[in-house]
Amino acid sequence: MNDVLKNARRIVVKVGSSLVTNEGRGIDAEAIGTWCRQLAALAQDGREVIMVSSGAIAEGMKRLGWATRPKELHELQAAAAVGQMGLAQMYETKLSEHGLGSAQVLLTHADLADRERYLNARSTLLTLLSHKVVPVINENDTVVTDEIKFGDNDTLAALVANLVEADALVILTDQKGLYSADPRKDANARFIDVATAGDPALEQMAGGAGSSIGRGGMITKVLAAKRAAGSGANTVVAWGRETDVLVRLSQGESIGTLFVATTAKVAARKQWMADHLQLRGAVVIDDGAVVKLRDEGKSLLPIGMTEVVGEFHRGDVIAVRNAQGQDLARGLANYASSEARRIARKPSSEFEALLGFTGEPEMIHRDNLVLV
């Protein structure tokens, strides 16, 4: 495990309901304080951290005096709305004790499936990180329908790791990690220290859900590790009450189960764009922009664009062509085709006057661009 988390600069940490709420007894202020202290230590070490926290429904149940998790959607959503207040308040209090700002971000799976909302969420999270603010993310249980029944924050945490291109995902749970079988039922169950994310055998080992408070179980963690590996993030599943677990992991100590991603971080994203068959449109660029892209590894700025071809939306994959019509690159458009036509050949200082708002200075950021 040593170097995998030791070298991780951007880390997504997920904590489950049973840990956050002390098995449903209400928000555990001491536990959240412990994790926030460790997040501060990681930030002090120059790392960027994002928290994905369960617990809103469980806290809402406590505040509403409900002993068992309701089955009706509107009651679950009411519990989430009530509990979210306490959850956000607790993280803000505990993070501020260590000089860290915090922000509440509520997402749904639909936010991350839609390319435009995906880019907006990504821009917001990266901006928060650049301002040394810790985003505390939860699923927006108050408004979703099918996610609240089938969703889980392990999946959400993996999607966030993909979204921000995290180096590592740490899932803190009420179990030590993955065993070859359920240790409560099988005396021969052995602990798995290291595994390859996406290995089909792991799903057999993981079994079903365990806690009455949460919705997941080890199977959702194994699947989350597989999903996170798609963008090159390694995942660790560990016991959340292990002393200084986050700090020790970041120092290279082996704790819990490590799921190693076999795809390099940059390669996964670039390959996805390179393989994109349905291009929505294209932009034609001048010779100066060709040099910037091809030889200097720069982003594509609108001032270098001579023509916009086709109709596309923000977040669509588009082609980048030279004056001779040859495809040079492809990438994610920061502007829709109608906006791109207005800002082509223009410096970013004029964008607000032309569009009525100030967006990104780039048409395609270099992180979202691959040469072909």
Salt bridges, closest charged atoms under 4 A:
ASP28 OD2 - ARG241 NH2 3.43
ASP45 OD2 - ARG47 NE 3.02
GLU48 OE1 - ARG10 NE 2.74
GLU59 OE2 - ARG63 NE 2.68
GLU97 OE2 - LYS94 NZ 3.99
ASP111 OD1 - ARG117 NH2 2.77
GLU139 OE2 - HIS109 NE2 3.65
ASP154 OD1 - LYS14 NZ 2.89
ASP154 OD2 - LYS221 NZ 2.89
GLU165 OE2 - ARG122 NH1 2.99
GLU165 OE2 - ARG269 NE 3.19
ASP167 OD1 - LYS265 NZ 2.93
ASP182 OD1 - ARG184 NE 3.13
GLU203 OE2 - LYS226 NZ 3.61
GLU242 OE2 - ARG248 NH1 3.28
ASP244 OD1 - ARG37 NH2 2.95
GLU253 OE2 - ARG248 NH2 2.70
ASP286 OD2 - ARG345 NH1 2.81
ASP295 OD1 - ARG294 NE 3.30
GLU296 OE1 - LYS292 NZ 3.48
GLU311 OE2 - ARG341 NH1 3.35
ASP316 OD2 - HIS313 ND1 3.78
ASP327 OD1 - ARG321 NE 2.84
GLU360 OE1 - ARG314 NH1 3.36
ASP367 OD2 - HIS365 ND1 3.71
